[in-house]
Amino acid sequence: MRRVLAGLGLAAVLLLGPSGSSALAQDPVQVPTQDIVPEPNSGQAPSEAGDRGGALQLLILGAVLATIGGATCHLVRQSRRAREGST
């Protein structure tokens, strides 16, 4: 009996409540389909250090590569020491 009453209550709320489609309706977002990646040589040269392809971006790339290389060297040394110590 409780399940029937709960089902009827749920059906009443869904039928009498505000329609979900009008409450959630939004303007459609237009997504660019073909111009996501600019063509080569179609942009402009970086004028500031933070621009795309500027000095700061190259510095960050170098820092990331140096960090990965340093971590790799550290792990290789650590694994060699561990193998030498276990023998």
N, C-alpha and C positions, 0 to 999 in steps of 0.2 A: 504494500500500500504506500509505503514511504517513497519507493522508487517511482511509482506512477505519479504521485504528487510532485516529486522533484522534476520529473520529465515534463509534466504539464506546466510547471512554473518556468522552467527553462524555455519551453516553446513559447510561452506568453511573452517572456522578456525579449526573445529574439524577434517575434512577430510585431510587438508593439513598440519596441525600442527604436532609436534612430537607426536608419540604415547605415551600415558600415561603409558602403561605397561612397556615399556623399560626404561622410565625415573624413574619409581618408583620401578623397580625390585631390590631386595636385596637378599643377601644370606639368605636362611632359617635359622631361629634360632632354635636350637635343645633344647627342654625343657626336663629336666629330669622328668621321669614319676614315678618312684618307689623309688628313693633314696632321696627324698626331706627331709624327716625326718630320722635322723640316728637311727639305732637300739639301744636299751638300752645297756649300758656297751660296746659300740663299739668305743667310743671316748677316749680322754685322760683327765686326771685330769687337772684342771686349774693350770697353773704355774705362772700367773700374776693376779693382782687384777681385771683387765679389761677383762679377758678371760670369755668365757661362763661358768656361774656357779661360777664365782669368787666373791670376797668380795664386789667389787663395785656394781655388779649387785644385790647382796643380799641387800646391803645398799639402793639402789634405790627402790627396792621392798618394803623394810621396810618404807622408806620415803613416798612412794605413799599410802601404807596402813594407815600410821599414819595421813596423810593429809585427806584422805577420812573419817577416823574415827573422826578426829577433826571437820571436816565440818559437819558431821552428828550430833555430839553432840551439836554443836553450833546451828544448825537449830532446833533440838528438844527443846533446852532451849528457843530459840526465839519464837517458836510456843506456848510453855506452857505459857510464859509471856504474849503473845498476847491474849491467851484464858482467862487467869486470869484477864487481864485488861478490856476485853470486857464484863465481867459478872457483 
